[in-house]
Amino acid sequence: MATSTDNDLNTSLKRKKLGELLIHAGLITSDNLEEALKIQKSRKKKIGQILIDMGIISDEQIAKALSSQLKIPFVRLVDVKIPKEIIALVPQELAENYTLMPVREVKNQLVIAMANPLEFYALDDLRFITQMKLFLAVAPQSDILSAIGRSYPRKSLESELGPDLGLSERVEIVGQVKEKEQNVQDLLNLTEQPPVVRFTNTVLADAIRLKASDIHIEPQKDSVVIRYRVDGILREIMQIDKQIHLSLVSRIKIISNMDISIRRKPQDGRAQVNVGDKRFDLRVSTIPASFGEKVTIRILNPDAGGLSIEALGFSERDIKHFNEAIVRPQGIILVTGPTGSGKSSTLYTALKRLNTSKVNIVTVEDPVEFEIPGINQVQINPKAGITFADGLRSILRQDPDIVMVGEIRDSETARIAFQAAQTGHLVLSTLHTNDAPSAITRLLDMGVDSFVIADSLLAVLGQRLVRGICKKCKTVDPLTPQIFEQLAPILRPDRTQRFWKGVGCEACQYTGYMGRLGIFEFLMITPAIKEILAKDVSAIAIRKVAEKEGFTTLSMDGITKAFQGLTTIEEVFRVAPPEYDEAAQESLDAVVECRASLPETSVSTEVSAQNASSCVASVHPDKILVVDDNQVILKILKNILESNNYLVITALNGVEALKIAYQEKPVLIITDYMMPEMDGMALIKKLKSQLATRFIPVIMLTSKDEVDTEVEIIHAGADDYLTKPVNPKRLLARISRFINRPIPIEVE
């Protein structure tokens, strides 16, 4: 059998490409290769793997063809026992990145089996690390992956999850209950437990720090996506390795008192965590999905139920009406809006105002979200036969003065609630309708008589939550004149006023928003409205009568708050769009499109026309951020990357780069060392200090080829570095190491 030694490797492999070799061997056609290359533009897999996935060729056929064409040995590793001292010569990361395996030492040469011997920089790295001459062989990819799995230890979560951010130390699980199932230990032993505990605590602490209302853990085919709902908008935080999923879910189930051995049925649980001096309640839900269990964690902030009525965001008129309604001795007050619009917080605020030693307040809820001292709170339990209707019947026997029903879901609950309101009780509840006038028609549909509604209903409060403008980056909205024109059909604003927006800063993670506030419409049931109540009355008719008496709609309240600089006009239109004719709506849409087309003055981004058209065609090339204050270097790097089908975004300094990293979530960042405003070292430290950007690989470019510089860069958190001038092939090889990591082999 012909052999290849270190002295003639470069000569035998010079300018060879895998596709060309396979065509020459008669294993694939030119059309096959062209199709595979098209797929590679969007998937960024190695060409050999794509051909295997297409079913055109097997890994064994590829290996034998390479052996024949390159005149190097073909070997199988299925039953080969590799000495530990040989395995120790090649780091696990290098073996996985280049799909290779050290086999043995023969005559002072290290025998290396590779799936693709055409990866030149793999040989350079091997020579540098081992300081040995190489004897090259080729083996099927499956053989090498299996050998890596047998020979190297499974990656620890310590390395997968990275260094601790210090957030986990702030979290204390309250009242943790340990599972007693016999198979629990087997599940927990799939990964190292301490890193899982630390990572779970870090995610919880990070979500609470960002004031997220929900955490979503979503398994995908090859990864796990973690998203937070912040200010009502879902935001992707990170993607982690699929191997962590089972242990992470098991940990969450344990702290939530759920059965970790059940993975094919939905489960619900709850937990409490202390973060600093505050205790947060967690509502946990799991459901089996296509690629594993999806977990959703609702975070209940104890401060949400403790606001004053004035702090909710009511106008002076609405505060007056609200206070008048809740002090009435009997009747019913409804709060309407979709899920997540803050209805429960409003009710808790009212109960807090009414809570004195002179009244008996009883609630029936699902679940009890906030505990209020002095109030008797009952949680429904449908499995035990306790529904809202049953619970309401029971608490009416407890001599209450004030009753709060978490939600009116059916006709029975509605009838009992109105009977209670007619018999000397003040009843507070919620209803799912689009606006306040629609609540009346909804009650009629539920079978509540119109005369009962007229006698018992005191008021209906419709509400939504909009994001507030970040106070640190608030500025005048440049589109104010255009917005005035579009608002002309519904109001005549004072042209001296201005709309506002947030330009985005580090404090708000470059969203321009921070926190939420309510917009409201308060419908008092006046004599004029009582007169028109009938079985067939419409919400539009009710609204028209109410508007004559000063009723303000959700959208108008939102526009007022936008003028006050509390929120943006886009937020108001997103959450509560005004109702006007089709032509006006088209004009308003044009304003939104105009805003989207405005250039961002604080960020320099460049995307080629070719890549832009690829995006339109639903092709998603990998996105790389290049940061350098030298325009010539930016252009050179951009050309290199775009010629290899990467989507390139550029920034001139660390401040711009940090904003792009949060907004665009590139798969990799290449940054210069020395830059104005924020240099590469400061940029890396900020990226690695945040969970949302911590897992983005960073390659540092530097003109200093010194050991001290290398150590400083690595200690700052860089994943790799290259000295200038950059060799294109070496750069692309480094990028490939991070983007094309192999999927870890599953543990049986």
Secondary structure, DSSP 8 states (H G I E B T S, - for coil): ----BTTTHHHHHTT--HHHHHHHTTSS-HHHHHHHHHHHHHH---HHHHHHHTTS--HHHHHHHHHHHHT--B---TT----HHHHTTS-HHHHHHHTEEEEEEETTEEEEEES-TT-HHHHHHHHHHH-SEEEEEE--HHHHHHHHHHHS----HHHHH-S--S-GGGEEEES------TTHHHHHTTS-HHHHHHHHHHHHHHHHHTTEEEEEEEE-SSEEEEEEEETTEEEEEEEEEGGGHHHHHHHHHHHTT--TT--SS-EEEEEEEEETTEEEEEEEEEEEETTEEEEEEEEE-GGGGG--TGGGT--HHHHHHHHHHHTSSSEEEEEE--TTSSHHHHHHHHHHHH--TTS-EEEEESS--S--TTSEEEE-BGGGTB-HHHHHHHHGGG--SEEEES---SHHHHHHHHHHHHTT-EEEEEE--SSHHHHHHHHHHTT--HHHHHHHEEEEEEEEEEEEE-TTSEEE-TTHHHHHHHHTTT----TT---EEE---TTTTTSSEEEEEEEEEEEE--HHHHHH--TT--HHHHHHHHHHTT---HHHHHHHHHHTTSS-HHHHHHHS-----HHHHHHHHHHHHHHHHS--TT------HHHHHHHHTT----EEEEE-S-HHHHHHHHHHHHTTT-EEEEESSHHHHHHHHHHH--SEEEEESS-SSS-HHHHHHHHHTSTTTTTS-EEEEES---HHHHHHHHHHT-SEEEESS--HHHHHHHHHHHHT--------
